[in-house]
Every structure is written in structure tokens, then in C-alpha cells.
Amino acid sequence: TARYLRLGDVLFYELQFVAASNTSYSTDSFRLSLSGSGLPASTSSVTYHSFGGGWVRPQGSAIYPIQVVEVNGVFILYVQPANSTYLQVSWCKSTVPENWNTSGIMYLCGWYRTA
């Protein structure tokens, strides 16, 4: 599910992903492409030009805060590992922050500039 509000060339978004029984997860970083998402395309003038946040719940009831960065039309999700002394983030993937199952949920919100 995705919702957005566009003010001029700035787009504010709220996106929720809920896994299903047939969901499979990548062992590489989770990347959500804007193309095909129903959200307008982003501008390509800056590589890392927006920032967002949210949370993920890979399984059970534990919720992990995330950072969302849009890179060339793709949202990349980052999480802080529990063993990290400083704020050094890692990509969300099938085993990070923990093993994902078919009840996983992602909630993202933020902004970016549209084309």
C-alpha cells in the first residue's frame, strides 16, 4: 500500500509492505523500485537526495527502526546492527535485522523530489 502527497516538485510518501505466504526475500539488500510502485518518478539530478525512516518487523513482535535512502529511483533500507558501537548501518536483507518470514512487515515514510 502506498500513499503520497505532492507539493510542487516535493513528494511525501507513506508505504507499507505486508508479506504473504508466497513471499520470498533476497539475500542481497532490500531495494524497492519507484517504477511500478505507483509513486511518481524521482529527479535524477542528485544521486542521494532524500531521506526517510520507518520500521520493519521481520517476524514475531520485535520492531526495528530503519533509515530509507532513495538512490536513483530505488529505496534502500538500512538498519543499525545490535552489535554496533557507533551508528554504522547495514542493509536490510533476508537475515538482517533477523530472519524474515512470511509475516514480515515494512513501513516507510519520507520525501523526495520528483522529475
VEXRO-526825 format. One record per residue: residue number from 1; residue in one letter; x, y, z of N, C-alpha, C in turn. Coordinates in Angstrom, 1 decimal, padded with zeros to 4 digits. Example, Ala and Ser with C-alpha at 12.3 -4.5 7.8 and 13.67 -1.06 7.14 Angstrom:
2
(torke 1, A, (013.2, -005.7, 007.8), (012.3, -004.5, 007.8), (013.2, -003.3, 007.8)) (torke 2, S, (012.8, -002.2, 007.1), (013.7, -001.1, 007.1), (012.9, 000.0, 007.9)) 
//
This chain:
115
(torke 1, T, (000.8, -001.2, 000.0), (000.0, 000.0, 000.0), (000.9, 001.2, 000.0)) (torke 2, A, (000.6, 002.2, -000.9), (001.4, 003.4, -000.9), (000.4, 004.6, -001.0)) (torke 3, R, (000.8, 005.7, -000.3), (000.0, 006.9, -000.3), (001.0, 008.0, -000.4)) (torke 4, Y, (000.7, 009.1, -001.1), (001.6, 010.2, -001.2), (000.8, 011.5, -001.4)) (torke 5, L, (001.6, 012.6, -001.1), (001.1, 014.0, -001.3), (002.2, 014.7, -002.0)) (torke 6, R, (001.8, 015.3, -003.1), (002.8, 016.1, -003.9), (002.5, 017.6, -003.8)) (torke 7, L, (003.6, 018.3, -003.4), (003.5, 019.8, -003.2), (004.6, 020.3, -004.1)) (torke 8, G, (004.2, 020.8, -005.3), (005.2, 021.3, -006.3), (006.0, 020.1, -006.7)) (torke 9, D, (007.3, 020.2, -006.6), (008.2, 019.0, -007.0), (008.6, 018.2, -005.8)) (torke 10, V, (008.0, 018.4, -004.6), (008.4, 017.6, -003.5), (007.2, 016.6, -003.2)) (torke 11, L, (007.6, 015.3, -003.0), (006.6, 014.3, -002.8), (006.9, 013.7, -001.4)) (torke 12, F, (005.8, 013.6, -000.6), (005.9, 013.0, 000.7), (005.2, 011.7, 000.6)) (torke 13, Y, (005.8, 010.6, 001.0), (005.2, 009.3, 000.8), (005.1, 008.5, 002.1)) (torke 14, E, (004.2, 007.5, 002.1), (004.0, 006.6, 003.2), (003.7, 005.2, 002.5)) (torke 15, L, (004.5, 004.2, 002.8), (004.4, 003.0, 002.1), (004.4, 001.8, 003.1)) (torke 16, Q, (003.6, 000.9, 002.9), (003.6, -000.3, 003.8), (003.6, -001.6, 003.0)) (torke 17, F, (004.5, -002.5, 003.3), (004.6, -003.8, 002.7), (004.2, -004.9, 003.7)) (torke 18, V, (003.3, -005.7, 003.4), (002.9, -006.8, 004.3), (003.2, -008.1, 003.5)) (torke 19, A, (004.0, -009.0, 004.0), (004.4, -010.3, 003.4), (003.2, -011.2, 003.3)) (torke 20, A, (003.2, -012.1, 002.4), (002.2, -013.1, 002.3), (002.8, -014.5, 002.3)) (torke 21, S, (002.0, -015.6, 002.2), (002.5, -016.9, 002.3), (003.5, -017.3, 001.2)) (torke 22, N, (003.4, -016.6, 000.1), (004.3, -016.9, -001.0), (005.4, -015.9, -001.2)) (torke 23, T, (005.7, -015.0, -000.2), (006.8, -014.1, -000.2), (008.1, -014.7, 000.0)) (torke 24, S, (009.1, -014.3, -000.9), (010.5, -014.8, -000.7), (011.3, -013.6, -000.6)) (torke 25, Y, (012.4, -013.6, 000.1), (013.3, -012.5, 000.4), (014.7, -012.7, -000.3)) (torke 26, S, (015.2, -011.6, -000.7), (016.6, -011.6, -001.3), (017.6, -011.7, -000.3)) (torke 27, T, (018.7, -012.4, -000.6), (019.9, -012.4, 000.3), (020.7, -011.2, 000.1)) (torke 28, D, (020.5, -010.4, -000.9), (021.1, -009.1, -001.1), (020.3, -008.0, -000.4)) (torke 29, S, (020.7, -006.8, -000.5), (019.9, -005.7, 000.2), (018.5, -005.6, -000.4)) (torke 30, F, (017.6, -005.2, 000.5), (016.2, -005.0, 000.1), (016.2, -003.6, -000.7)) (torke 31, R, (015.6, -003.7, -001.9), (015.5, -002.5, -002.7), (014.1, -002.4, -003.3)) (torke 32, L, (013.5, -001.3, -003.1), (012.1, -001.1, -003.6), (012.2, 000.0, -004.7)) (torke 33, S, (011.9, -000.4, -005.9), (012.0, 000.5, -007.1), (010.7, 001.3, -007.2)) (torke 34, L, (010.9, 002.6, -007.5), (009.8, 003.5, -007.7), (009.0, 003.1, -008.9)) (torke 35, S, (009.7, 002.7, -010.0), (009.0, 002.3, -011.2), (008.1, 001.1, -010.9)) (torke 36, G, (006.9, 001.1, -011.2), (006.0, 000.0, -010.9), (005.3, 000.1, -009.5)) (torke 37, S, (005.7, 001.1, -008.7), (005.2, 001.2, -007.3), (003.9, 002.1, -007.3)) (torke 38, G, (003.7, 002.8, -008.4), (002.5, 003.7, -008.3), (002.9, 005.1, -007.9)) (torke 39, L, (004.2, 005.3, -007.4), (004.7, 006.6, -007.0), (005.3, 007.3, -008.2)) (torke 40, P, (005.2, 008.6, -008.2), (005.9, 009.3, -009.4), (007.4, 009.1, -009.3)) (torke 41, A, (008.0, 009.3, -010.5), (009.5, 009.1, -010.6), (010.2, 010.2, -009.9)) (torke 42, S, (011.4, 009.9, -009.4), (012.2, 010.9, -008.8), (013.1, 011.6, -009.8)) (torke 43, T, (013.6, 012.8, -009.4), (014.5, 013.5, -010.2), (015.9, 012.8, -010.2)) (torke 44, S, (016.6, 012.8, -011.3), (017.9, 012.1, -011.3), (019.1, 013.1, -011.2)) (torke 45, S, (018.8, 014.3, -010.8), (019.9, 015.3, -010.7), (020.8, 015.1, -009.6)) (torke 46, V, (020.4, 014.4, -008.5), (021.3, 014.1, -007.4), (021.2, 012.7, -007.0)) (torke 47, T, (022.3, 012.0, -006.8), (022.3, 010.6, -006.5), (021.6, 010.2, -005.2)) (torke 48, Y, (022.1, 010.8, -004.1), (021.5, 010.5, -002.8), (020.7, 011.8, -002.3)) (torke 49, H, (019.5, 011.9, -002.7), (018.9, 013.2, -002.4), (017.7, 013.2, -001.5)) (torke 50, S, (017.3, 012.1, -000.9), (016.2, 012.1, 000.0), (016.5, 011.2, 001.2)) (torke 51, F, (015.7, 011.3, 002.2), (015.9, 010.5, 003.4), (014.6, 010.3, 004.0)) (torke 52, G, (014.4, 009.1, 004.6), (013.2, 008.8, 005.2), (013.4, 007.9, 006.4)) (torke 53, G, (012.4, 007.4, 007.0), (012.5, 006.5, 008.1), (011.4, 005.5, 008.1)) (torke 54, G, (011.3, 004.7, 009.1), (010.2, 003.8, 009.3), (010.6, 002.7, 010.2)) (torke 55, W, (010.0, 001.5, 010.1), (010.3, 000.4, 010.9), (010.0, -000.9, 010.1)) (torke 56, V, (010.7, -001.9, 010.6), (010.4, -003.3, 010.0), (010.2, -004.3, 011.1)) (torke 57, R, (009.3, -005.3, 010.8), (009.1, -006.4, 011.7), (009.2, -007.6, 010.9)) (torke 58, P, (010.5, -008.2, 010.9), (010.7, -009.4, 010.1), (009.9, -010.6, 010.5)) (torke 59, Q, (009.6, -010.8, 011.8), (008.8, -011.9, 012.3), (008.4, -011.6, 013.7)) (torke 60, G, (007.4, -012.3, 014.2), (007.0, -012.1, 015.6), (006.6, -010.7, 015.9)) (torke 61, S, (007.1, -010.2, 017.1), (006.6, -008.8, 017.5), (007.7, -007.8, 017.6)) (torke 62, A, (009.0, -008.2, 017.4), (010.1, -007.2, 017.5), (010.1, -006.2, 016.4)) (torke 63, I, (010.2, -005.0, 016.7), (010.2, -003.9, 015.7), (011.5, -003.2, 015.7)) (torke 64, Y, (012.1, -003.0, 014.5), (013.4, -002.4, 014.3), (013.3, -001.1, 013.5)) (torke 65, P, (013.8, 000.0, 014.0), (013.8, 001.3, 013.3), (014.7, 001.2, 012.1)) (torke 66, I, (014.4, 001.8, 011.0), (015.2, 001.8, 009.8), (015.4, 003.2, 009.2)) (torke 67, Q, (016.4, 003.4, 008.4), (016.6, 004.6, 007.6), (016.3, 004.2, 006.2)) (torke 68, V, (015.7, 005.1, 005.4), (015.4, 004.9, 004.0), (016.1, 005.9, 003.2)) (torke 69, V, (016.9, 005.5, 002.2), (017.6, 006.4, 001.3), (017.2, 006.1, -000.1)) (torke 70, E, (016.8, 007.1, -000.9), (016.4, 006.9, -002.3), (017.6, 007.2, -003.2)) (torke 71, V, (018.0, 006.2, -003.9), (019.2, 006.3, -004.8), (018.8, 006.0, -006.2)) (torke 72, N, (018.8, 007.0, -007.1), (018.4, 006.8, -008.5), (017.1, 006.0, -008.7)) (torke 73, G, (016.1, 006.4, -008.0), (014.8, 005.8, -008.2), (014.6, 004.5, -007.4)) (torke 74, V, (015.4, 004.2, -006.5), (015.3, 002.9, -005.7), (015.4, 003.3, -004.2)) (torke 75, F, (014.4, 002.8, -003.4), (014.5, 003.0, -002.0), (015.4, 001.8, -001.4)) (torke 76, I, (016.4, 002.2, -000.6), (017.3, 001.2, 000.0), (017.1, 001.3, 001.5)) (torke 77, L, (016.9, 000.2, 002.2), (016.6, 000.2, 003.6), (017.8, -000.1, 004.4)) (torke 78, Y, (018.1, 000.6, 005.5), (019.2, 000.4, 006.4), (018.8, 000.3, 007.8)) (torke 79, V, (019.5, -000.6, 008.5), (019.1, -000.8, 009.9), (020.5, -000.8, 010.7)) (torke 80, Q, (020.4, -000.4, 012.0), (021.6, -000.4, 012.8), (021.7, -001.8, 013.5)) (torke 81, P, (022.8, -002.5, 013.3), (023.0, -003.8, 014.0), (023.2, -003.6, 015.5)) (torke 82, A, (022.7, -004.6, 016.2), (022.7, -004.6, 017.7), (024.2, -004.5, 018.2)) (torke 83, N, (025.1, -005.1, 017.5), (026.5, -005.2, 018.0), (027.3, -004.0, 017.6)) (torke 84, S, (026.7, -002.9, 017.0), (027.4, -001.8, 016.5), (027.6, -000.8, 017.7)) (torke 85, T, (028.9, -000.3, 017.9), (029.2, 000.7, 018.9), (028.7, 002.1, 018.5)) (torke 86, Y, (029.0, 002.4, 017.2), (028.6, 003.7, 016.6), (027.5, 003.5, 015.7)) (torke 87, L, (026.8, 004.5, 015.2), (025.8, 004.4, 014.3), (026.3, 004.1, 012.9)) (torke 88, Q, (026.5, 002.8, 012.7), (027.0, 002.3, 011.4), (025.9, 001.3, 010.9)) (torke 89, V, (025.3, 001.7, 009.8), (024.1, 001.0, 009.4), (024.5, -000.2, 008.4)) (torke 90, S, (023.6, -001.1, 008.3), (023.7, -002.3, 007.4), (022.5, -002.3, 006.6)) (torke 91, W, (022.6, -002.9, 005.4), (021.4, -003.2, 004.6), (020.4, -004.1, 005.3)) (torke 92, C, (019.1, -003.9, 005.1), (018.1, -004.9, 005.5), (018.2, -006.0, 004.4)) (torke 93, K, (018.2, -007.2, 004.8), (018.1, -008.3, 003.8), (017.5, -009.5, 004.5)) (torke 94, S, (017.5, -010.7, 003.9), (016.7, -011.8, 004.4), (017.1, -012.2, 005.8)) (torke 95, T, (018.3, -011.9, 006.3), (018.8, -012.3, 007.6), (019.0, -011.1, 008.5)) (torke 96, V, (018.8, -009.9, 008.0), (019.1, -008.6, 008.8), (017.8, -007.8, 008.9)) (torke 97, P, (017.4, -007.3, 010.0), (018.0, -007.5, 011.3), (017.8, -008.8, 012.0)) (torke 98, E, (017.0, -009.7, 011.5), (016.8, -011.1, 011.8), (016.2, -011.8, 010.7)) (torke 99, N, (016.1, -013.1, 010.7), (015.5, -013.9, 009.6), (014.0, -013.4, 009.4)) (torke 100, W, (013.8, -013.1, 008.1), (012.4, -012.7, 007.7), (011.6, -013.9, 007.4)) (torke 101, N, (010.3, -013.9, 007.7), (009.3, -014.9, 007.4), (008.1, -014.3, 006.6)) (torke 102, T, (007.1, -015.2, 006.4), (006.0, -014.7, 005.6), (005.0, -013.8, 006.4)) (torke 103, S, (005.3, -013.4, 007.6), (004.5, -012.5, 008.3), (005.2, -011.1, 008.4)) (torke 104, G, (006.3, -010.9, 007.7), (007.1, -009.7, 007.8), (006.4, -008.5, 007.3)) (torke 105, I, (006.7, -007.3, 007.9), (006.0, -006.0, 007.6), (007.1, -005.0, 007.5)) (torke 106, M, (007.0, -004.1, 006.5), (007.8, -002.9, 006.4), (006.9, -001.7, 006.3)) (torke 107, Y, (007.3, -000.6, 007.1), (006.6, 000.6, 007.0), (007.6, 001.7, 006.7)) (torke 108, L, (007.4, 002.5, 005.6), (008.4, 003.5, 005.2), (007.7, 004.8, 005.0)) (torke 109, C, (008.3, 005.9, 005.4), (007.8, 007.2, 005.1), (009.0, 008.2, 004.8)) (torke 110, G, (008.7, 009.2, 004.1), (009.8, 010.2, 003.8), (009.4, 011.1, 002.7)) (torke 111, W, (010.4, 011.6, 002.0), (010.2, 012.6, 000.9), (011.2, 012.4, -000.2)) (torke 112, Y, (010.9, 012.9, -001.4), (011.9, 013.0, -002.4), (011.4, 014.1, -003.5)) (torke 113, R, (012.3, 014.5, -004.3), (012.0, 015.5, -005.4), (011.6, 014.7, -006.6)) (torke 114, T, (010.5, 015.1, -007.2), (010.0, 014.5, -008.4), (010.6, 015.1, -009.7)) (torke 115, A, (010.5, 014.3, -010.8), (011.1, 014.7, -012.1), (010.3, 015.9, -012.6)) 
//
